[in-house]
């Protein structure tokens, strides 16, 4: 079985331009509202009031590949018909611990599917099989829906009375996390909420890598962007550059192992006078490269 493990992740952006609006469900929200919403969604204060911090926050929300907890957060915040940006949400979002608790249902279903035989090969299903085949993703989604619906319908609750005698019913532990999910997603068979949520989460788990996340951001963002996006998960092999309404120049120095980028073309000439011992990507005078760098534009 595939065992989940925790990894520290940091996403990085550099940005020249203006991030003005962000679209969710066909409605554009001002960046100031987005900043306030991101604090609630991500559970952390905005480090600065500049619009670049808001871009970094949205990237944190979008870059979810390989994490069911982050993919659940993305699905709840951006893909449901009820998803919207609010400076002061009426219903509070789950905490990361609660997302992790909900994610256990997805992880168990994935492991169960990995333990089943693949009809088209002699072995069991692999992550690549499930990721690349729509019918396998659908099968995984059905398994998750069945498990979630059963758990949501059987939520145990305890009666709690406060100091003034008011009674309410609250959930504890795993049940509490699922209770938070129930505030966003209906488990009724007649509704498509749960199916849409499960499918969006699974697709984000497999698809929302750095490049796809950057594309999703630009798809829904209004403004001008000279943008670089990188992640500690992918930094050894991948960086994304994007430009809209702003120039972006990139200079390559393969014999120095340097890539320079900036809005001004003259800025990328900085590598000419910079020495980087041991950074040579070229094997010899033949021009053949020892190493390869992936650059997504």
C-alpha positions, 0 to 999 in steps of 0.5 A: 500500500502507498503510505502517506507522509508529511512533507514541508512545502513552500511555494515561491512567486515573484511578480511585476504588475497588478493583481486586481480581481479573481474570478470564482463561479463567474463573479470577480472579486476585488483583490482586497476582498481576496486577501481577507478571504485567503486569511480565513481559507489558509488559516494564516495572516497575510504577510503583507498587503501587497497584491503579490502576497495574494498571488502567493496565497492563491498559489498555495490554494491551487498547488495540491498535487499529491496531497488529498488534504490540500486537494479537499481544501481546493475543492471546497473553496473553489469548485463547488457551486456554492464556492465564493470569496467572502471577507468574513465567511458565514461558515468557517472553513475547516482547519488543516487538521480537519482536512487531514482527517477527511483526507483519510477516507480518500487515502483508504479508498486509494489504497483499496483500489491499488490493492485490486488487480488491473484487468489490462495487466498481470499486476495490481493497479498503480498510481499511474494507472489510476491517474491516466485512466478516466474509468479508474478515477471514476472508480476511485470517486465512487469508492470515496462517495460511498464511504463518505456518504455512509459516514456522513449519514451516521455522524454521532453527536453529543449534546452540549449545554453552555453556561446559559443553558443553551443546548447544541449538538457537536461532533468530536474527532473524526466525526467533527471533521466530517461534520464540518464537511457536511456544512459545505457538501450535501450527502443526499443521494438526490444531490450531486454535491458529494460526487462533484466534490469527490471528483474535483478533489481526486482530479486536483490530487493528480493534476494540480502540479505547478504548471497546471496551478499557474494556468488555473491562476491566470485563467481566473485572474484579472490584471497584469503579470510578469510572473515566476512560480516555483515550489520547494517540491519541484524546485530541482526540476521545474519553474514556471514563467508567465506574462500578461500585460507585462514583458518578461525576459529570460536569459540562459547561461548554460556554461555557468548554470544560470537562468536570469529573468526579469521584466527589463531585458537589460536585467538578464545580462547580469549573468555575464559578469557572474561566476558560478564555479561548478555550475556548467551544464555543458559537458565539453566544447561539443555543446552536449548537456550533462543535465537537463532543466525543465522550463514551463512557459 
